[in-house]
Amino acid sequence: MRPNSRLKSGEPLNQLSRTVILVWAPLSGRTCHGALTCRTKRQTSQKWFQAYDQLEEVLLPEAGVARAGHEPVKIAVLDMGINWDDYECYSDLEIIAKYKDYVGHVDSGSDDQTGHGSAAVSLLVKTCPNASLYLARDLRTNDPTRIEMTNAIEWAIEHEVDIITMALGCKEYEPEIAIAIAKARAQQILILSANSSSRNMEHIHFPAKDHHQVSGIWSTNGVNRESRDLNPYPDDRQHSLGMFGEDIDIAEDKPLKRGTSYSTSIAASLAAMLLDSSRQETDKVDGLDLFRMKEMRVMTNVPVGMAKESSDGKYKCIRPWDLLKAEFKPSAGLLTDSQRQKQLAWIRGTMERLIEKI
């Protein structure tokens, strides 16, 4: 990850982020039992993020570079809140734009009883440092309620976010939530949701089950294979998209995380980076059509262009760095401006070809 002008001297790099997306996420905890196993999983996670950072370096502008007329992508995170220390830090860095508590009814970032919401925010900051975050605490534990979830979606719509990411869903269809989601989609808000908080013990939860309105996300491990002990069984949708979500190293002093909710956070960051890059292209004659970028068909099919089929043929495991052209990558050291411009042109052409096929 590249440095960011909002980061204060002495603060860790993983305390950056700037994007708005709604996210619902299941509880996750320590995932390894032996020191050697844990170390290996952590190293695998770090290698995955090193590859991801290659794409981030190309898509996002350099730290401190002004983008006149370009609004940051807004990500609404629907989760369990955020701890006070993280809230203060990210607010000072202007990463958190708004916070709303629908559980404790206190408009501060002082509460996260499980640590899950704080971990989700840290992951978004790690994977899309230019995003602006809108946090809605609609969960106290991993038992969502219809009223809080509906209110949180309506709140995100009011703030005109670009992306909603949801970590938890409901076992059954909820008409009030469905109406709120339809309103969000009418405003061209992209919605991503974890497929299940019960691992592979249950079917895909709502709203992820509504694949015409919501992008449901499955989990992959650090070597881009399906997470069989985390994912619900795929349904009849055309593409079952999987993103890294098994044994994620968010911070060296924290336990590894796992769950489709974390996969959803990274998928939301990837969508935010693509939107951010598209906004930089709007002043070009041959720039991408930003309106089309928010179509469900586009944001479902574009990731397929950077995915590999799982060994059982049931999932499309997303490898974000596959958007890059190998010959334009730096052999050593930092990416040059010339290499970055060539990569951006290549990505734009790839996206255009993928969109034309839809």
Secondary structure as a PSIPRED ss2 file (coil, helix, strand):
# PSIPRED VFORMAT (PSIPRED V4.0)

   1 M C   1.000  0.000  0.000
   2 R C   1.000  0.000  0.000
   3 P C   1.000  0.000  0.000
   4 N C   1.000  0.000  0.000
   5 S C   1.000  0.000  0.000
   6 R C   1.000  0.000  0.000
   7 L C   1.000  0.000  0.000
   8 K C   1.000  0.000  0.000
   9 S C   1.000  0.000  0.000
  10 G C   1.000  0.000  0.000
  11 E C   1.000  0.000  0.000
  12 P C   1.000  0.000  0.000
  13 L H   0.000  1.000  0.000
  14 N H   0.000  1.000  0.000
  15 Q H   0.000  1.000  0.000
  16 L C   1.000  0.000  0.000
  17 S C   1.000  0.000  0.000
  18 R C   1.000  0.000  0.000
  19 T C   1.000  0.000  0.000
  20 V C   1.000  0.000  0.000
  21 I C   1.000  0.000  0.000
  22 L C   1.000  0.000  0.000
  23 V C   1.000  0.000  0.000
  24 W C   1.000  0.000  0.000
  25 A C   1.000  0.000  0.000
  26 P C   1.000  0.000  0.000
  27 L C   1.000  0.000  0.000
  28 S C   1.000  0.000  0.000
  29 G C   1.000  0.000  0.000
  30 R C   1.000  0.000  0.000
  31 T C   1.000  0.000  0.000
  32 C C   1.000  0.000  0.000
  33 H C   1.000  0.000  0.000
  34 G C   1.000  0.000  0.000
  35 A H   0.000  1.000  0.000
  36 L H   0.000  1.000  0.000
  37 T H   0.000  1.000  0.000
  38 C H   0.000  1.000  0.000
  39 R H   0.000  1.000  0.000
  40 T H   0.000  1.000  0.000
  41 K H   0.000  1.000  0.000
  42 R H   0.000  1.000  0.000
  43 Q H   0.000  1.000  0.000
  44 T H   0.000  1.000  0.000
  45 S H   0.000  1.000  0.000
  46 Q H   0.000  1.000  0.000
  47 K H   0.000  1.000  0.000
  48 W H   0.000  1.000  0.000
  49 F H   0.000  1.000  0.000
  50 Q H   0.000  1.000  0.000
  51 A H   0.000  1.000  0.000
  52 Y H   0.000  1.000  0.000
  53 D H   0.000  1.000  0.000
  54 Q H   0.000  1.000  0.000
  55 L H   0.000  1.000  0.000
  56 E H   0.000  1.000  0.000
  57 E H   0.000  1.000  0.000
  58 V H   0.000  1.000  0.000
  59 L H   0.000  1.000  0.000
  60 L C   1.000  0.000  0.000
  61 P C   1.000  0.000  0.000
  62 E C   1.000  0.000  0.000
  63 A C   1.000  0.000  0.000
  64 G C   1.000  0.000  0.000
  65 V C   1.000  0.000  0.000
  66 A C   1.000  0.000  0.000
  67 R C   1.000  0.000  0.000
  68 A C   1.000  0.000  0.000
  69 G C   1.000  0.000  0.000
  70 H C   1.000  0.000  0.000
  71 E C   1.000  0.000  0.000
  72 P C   1.000  0.000  0.000
  73 V C   1.000  0.000  0.000
  74 K E   0.000  0.000  1.000
  75 I E   0.000  0.000  1.000
  76 A E   0.000  0.000  1.000
  77 V E   0.000  0.000  1.000
  78 L E   0.000  0.000  1.000
  79 D E   0.000  0.000  1.000
  80 M C   1.000  0.000  0.000
  81 G C   1.000  0.000  0.000
  82 I C   1.000  0.000  0.000
  83 N C   1.000  0.000  0.000
  84 W H   0.000  1.000  0.000
  85 D H   0.000  1.000  0.000
  86 D H   0.000  1.000  0.000
  87 Y H   0.000  1.000  0.000
  88 E H   0.000  1.000  0.000
  89 C H   0.000  1.000  0.000
  90 Y H   0.000  1.000  0.000
  91 S H   0.000  1.000  0.000
  92 D H   0.000  1.000  0.000
  93 L C   1.000  0.000  0.000
  94 E C   1.000  0.000  0.000
  95 I C   1.000  0.000  0.000
  96 I E   0.000  0.000  1.000
  97 A E   0.000  0.000  1.000
  98 K E   0.000  0.000  1.000
  99 Y E   0.000  0.000  1.000
 100 K E   0.000  0.000  1.000
 101 D E   0.000  0.000  1.000
 102 Y C   1.000  0.000  0.000
 103 V C   1.000  0.000  0.000
 104 G C   1.000  0.000  0.000
 105 H C   1.000  0.000  0.000
 106 V C   1.000  0.000  0.000
 107 D C   1.000  0.000  0.000
 108 S C   1.000  0.000  0.000
 109 G C   1.000  0.000  0.000
 110 S C   1.000  0.000  0.000
 111 D C   1.000  0.000  0.000
 112 D C   1.000  0.000  0.000
 113 Q C   1.000  0.000  0.000
 114 T C   1.000  0.000  0.000
 115 G C   1.000  0.000  0.000
 116 H H   0.000  1.000  0.000
 117 G H   0.000  1.000  0.000
 118 S H   0.000  1.000  0.000
 119 A H   0.000  1.000  0.000
 120 A H   0.000  1.000  0.000
 121 V H   0.000  1.000  0.000
 122 S H   0.000  1.000  0.000
 123 L H   0.000  1.000  0.000
 124 L H   0.000  1.000  0.000
 125 V H   0.000  1.000  0.000
 126 K H   0.000  1.000  0.000
 127 T H   0.000  1.000  0.000
 128 C C   1.000  0.000  0.000
 129 P C   1.000  0.000  0.000
 130 N C   1.000  0.000  0.000
 131 A C   1.000  0.000  0.000
 132 S E   0.000  0.000  1.000
 133 L E   0.000  0.000  1.000
 134 Y E   0.000  0.000  1.000
 135 L E   0.000  0.000  1.000
 136 A E   0.000  0.000  1.000
 137 R E   0.000  0.000  1.000
 138 D C   1.000  0.000  0.000
 139 L C   1.000  0.000  0.000
 140 R C   1.000  0.000  0.000
 141 T C   1.000  0.000  0.000
 142 N C   1.000  0.000  0.000
 143 D C   1.000  0.000  0.000
 144 P C   1.000  0.000  0.000
 145 T C   1.000  0.000  0.000
 146 R H   0.000  1.000  0.000
 147 I H   0.000  1.000  0.000
 148 E H   0.000  1.000  0.000
 149 M H   0.000  1.000  0.000
 150 T H   0.000  1.000  0.000
 151 N H   0.000  1.000  0.000
 152 A H   0.000  1.000  0.000
 153 I H   0.000  1.000  0.000
 154 E H   0.000  1.000  0.000
 155 W H   0.000  1.000  0.000
 156 A H   0.000  1.000  0.000
 157 I H   0.000  1.000  0.000
 158 E H   0.000  1.000  0.000
 159 H C   1.000  0.000  0.000
 160 E C   1.000  0.000  0.000
 161 V C   1.000  0.000  0.000
 162 D C   1.000  0.000  0.000
 163 I E   0.000  0.000  1.000
 164 I E   0.000  0.000  1.000
 165 T E   0.000  0.000  1.000
 166 M E   0.000  0.000  1.000
 167 A C   1.000  0.000  0.000
 168 L C   1.000  0.000  0.000
 169 G C   1.000  0.000  0.000
 170 C E   0.000  0.000  1.000
 171 K C   1.000  0.000  0.000
 172 E C   1.000  0.000  0.000
 173 Y C   1.000  0.000  0.000
 174 E C   1.000  0.000  0.000
 175 P H   0.000  1.000  0.000
 176 E H   0.000  1.000  0.000
 177 I H   0.000  1.000  0.000
 178 A H   0.000  1.000  0.000
 179 I H   0.000  1.000  0.000
 180 A H   0.000  1.000  0.000
 181 I H   0.000  1.000  0.000
 182 A H   0.000  1.000  0.000
 183 K H   0.000  1.000  0.000
 184 A H   0.000  1.000  0.000
 185 R H   0.000  1.000  0.000
 186 A H   0.000  1.000  0.000
 187 Q C   1.000  0.000  0.000
 188 Q C   1.000  0.000  0.000
 189 I C   1.000  0.000  0.000
 190 L E   0.000  0.000  1.000
 191 I E   0.000  0.000  1.000
 192 L E   0.000  0.000  1.000
 193 S E   0.000  0.000  1.000
 194 A E   0.000  0.000  1.000
 195 N C   1.000  0.000  0.000
 196 S C   1.000  0.000  0.000
 197 S C   1.000  0.000  0.000
 198 S C   1.000  0.000  0.000
 199 R H   0.000  1.000  0.000
 200 N H   0.000  1.000  0.000
 201 M H   0.000  1.000  0.000
 202 E C   1.000  0.000  0.000
 203 H C   1.000  0.000  0.000
 204 I C   1.000  0.000  0.000
 205 H C   1.000  0.000  0.000
 206 F E   0.000  0.000  1.000
 207 P C   1.000  0.000  0.000
 208 A C   1.000  0.000  0.000
 209 K C   1.000  0.000  0.000
 210 D C   1.000  0.000  0.000
 211 H C   1.000  0.000  0.000
 212 H C   1.000  0.000  0.000
 213 Q C   1.000  0.000  0.000
 214 V C   1.000  0.000  0.000
 215 S E   0.000  0.000  1.000
 216 G E   0.000  0.000  1.000
 217 I E   0.000  0.000  1.000
 218 W E   0.000  0.000  1.000
 219 S E   0.000  0.000  1.000
 220 T E   0.000  0.000  1.000
 221 N C   1.000  0.000  0.000
 222 G C   1.000  0.000  0.000
 223 V C   1.000  0.000  0.000
 224 N C   1.000  0.000  0.000
 225 R C   1.000  0.000  0.000
 226 E E   0.000  0.000  1.000
 227 S C   1.000  0.000  0.000
 228 R C   1.000  0.000  0.000
 229 D C   1.000  0.000  0.000
 230 L C   1.000  0.000  0.000
 231 N C   1.000  0.000  0.000
 232 P C   1.000  0.000  0.000
 233 Y C   1.000  0.000  0.000
 234 P C   1.000  0.000  0.000
 235 D C   1.000  0.000  0.000
 236 D C   1.000  0.000  0.000
 237 R C   1.000  0.000  0.000
 238 Q C   1.000  0.000  0.000
 239 H C   1.000  0.000  0.000
 240 S C   1.000  0.000  0.000
 241 L E   0.000  0.000  1.000
 242 G E   0.000  0.000  1.000
 243 M E   0.000  0.000  1.000
 244 F E   0.000  0.000  1.000
 245 G C   1.000  0.000  0.000
 246 E C   1.000  0.000  0.000
 247 D C   1.000  0.000  0.000
 248 I E   0.000  0.000  1.000
 249 D C   1.000  0.000  0.000
 250 I C   1.000  0.000  0.000
 251 A C   1.000  0.000  0.000
 252 E C   1.000  0.000  0.000
 253 D C   1.000  0.000  0.000
 254 K C   1.000  0.000  0.000
 255 P C   1.000  0.000  0.000
 256 L C   1.000  0.000  0.000
 257 K E   0.000  0.000  1.000
 258 R C   1.000  0.000  0.000
 259 G C   1.000  0.000  0.000
 260 T H   0.000  1.000  0.000
 261 S H   0.000  1.000  0.000
 262 Y H   0.000  1.000  0.000
 263 S H   0.000  1.000  0.000
 264 T H   0.000  1.000  0.000
 265 S H   0.000  1.000  0.000
 266 I H   0.000  1.000  0.000
 267 A H   0.000  1.000  0.000
 268 A H   0.000  1.000  0.000
 269 S H   0.000  1.000  0.000
 270 L H   0.000  1.000  0.000
 271 A H   0.000  1.000  0.000
 272 A H   0.000  1.000  0.000
 273 M H   0.000  1.000  0.000
 274 L H   0.000  1.000  0.000
 275 L H   0.000  1.000  0.000
 276 D H   0.000  1.000  0.000
 277 S H   0.000  1.000  0.000
 278 S H   0.000  1.000  0.000
 279 R H   0.000  1.000  0.000
 280 Q H   0.000  1.000  0.000
 281 E H   0.000  1.000  0.000
 282 T C   1.000  0.000  0.000
 283 D C   1.000  0.000  0.000
 284 K C   1.000  0.000  0.000
 285 V C   1.000  0.000  0.000
 286 D C   1.000  0.000  0.000
 287 G C   1.000  0.000  0.000
 288 L C   1.000  0.000  0.000
 289 D C   1.000  0.000  0.000
 290 L H   0.000  1.000  0.000
 291 F H   0.000  1.000  0.000
 292 R H   0.000  1.000  0.000
 293 M H   0.000  1.000  0.000
 294 K C   1.000  0.000  0.000
 295 E C   1.000  0.000  0.000
 296 M H   0.000  1.000  0.000
 297 R H   0.000  1.000  0.000
 298 V H   0.000  1.000  0.000
 299 M H   0.000  1.000  0.000
 300 T H   0.000  1.000  0.000
 301 N H   0.000  1.000  0.000
 302 V H   0.000  1.000  0.000
 303 P H   0.000  1.000  0.000
 304 V H   0.000  1.000  0.000
 305 G H   0.000  1.000  0.000
 306 M H   0.000  1.000  0.000
 307 A E   0.000  0.000  1.000
 308 K E   0.000  0.000  1.000
 309 E E   0.000  0.000  1.000
 310 S C   1.000  0.000  0.000
 311 S C   1.000  0.000  0.000
 312 D C   1.000  0.000  0.000
 313 G C   1.000  0.000  0.000
 314 K C   1.000  0.000  0.000
 315 Y C   1.000  0.000  0.000
 316 K E   0.000  0.000  1.000
 317 C E   0.000  0.000  1.000
 318 I E   0.000  0.000  1.000
 319 R C   1.000  0.000  0.000
 320 P H   0.000  1.000  0.000
 321 W H   0.000  1.000  0.000
 322 D H   0.000  1.000  0.000
 323 L H   0.000  1.000  0.000
 324 L C   1.000  0.000  0.000
 325 K C   1.000  0.000  0.000
 326 A H   0.000  1.000  0.000
 327 E H   0.000  1.000  0.000
 328 F H   0.000  1.000  0.000
 329 K C   1.000  0.000  0.000
 330 P C   1.000  0.000  0.000
 331 S C   1.000  0.000  0.000
 332 A C   1.000  0.000  0.000
 333 G C   1.000  0.000  0.000
 334 L C   1.000  0.000  0.000
 335 L C   1.000  0.000  0.000
 336 T C   1.000  0.000  0.000
 337 D H   0.000  1.000  0.000
 338 S H   0.000  1.000  0.000
 339 Q H   0.000  1.000  0.000
 340 R H   0.000  1.000  0.000
 341 Q H   0.000  1.000  0.000
 342 K H   0.000  1.000  0.000
 343 Q H   0.000  1.000  0.000
 344 L H   0.000  1.000  0.000
 345 A H   0.000  1.000  0.000
 346 W H   0.000  1.000  0.000
 347 I H   0.000  1.000  0.000
 348 R H   0.000  1.000  0.000
 349 G H   0.000  1.000  0.000
 350 T H   0.000  1.000  0.000
 351 M H   0.000  1.000  0.000
 352 E H   0.000  1.000  0.000
 353 R H   0.000  1.000  0.000
 354 L H   0.000  1.000  0.000
 355 I H   0.000  1.000  0.000
 356 E H   0.000  1.000  0.000
 357 K C   1.000  0.000  0.000
 358 I C   1.000  0.000  0.000
